[in-house]
Amino acid sequence: MAQVRPLYSNDPGPRFKRCCDQAHDLLRKAADQWALGHPEQPPTREILEQILRIFEHEHFLRRGFNKV
């Protein structure tokens, strides 16, 4: 009989992959907008912050006191 795994796990492997997938989706959507001739929509800084927050939320990244 197949073993059932919970949808969300504390195992870092699947959590990290999920973070990478979310970051990739975010970048793909931003790249679509940039390709339409809007190089600053969405702002690159905002996209970077969102990607960092994805990894920070899952505790793969911890930013110091100089958080921008």
Secondary structure by P-SEA (a helix, b strand, c coil): cbbbbccccccaaaaaaaaaaaaaaaaaaaaaaaaacccccccaaaaaaaaaaaaaaacccccccccc
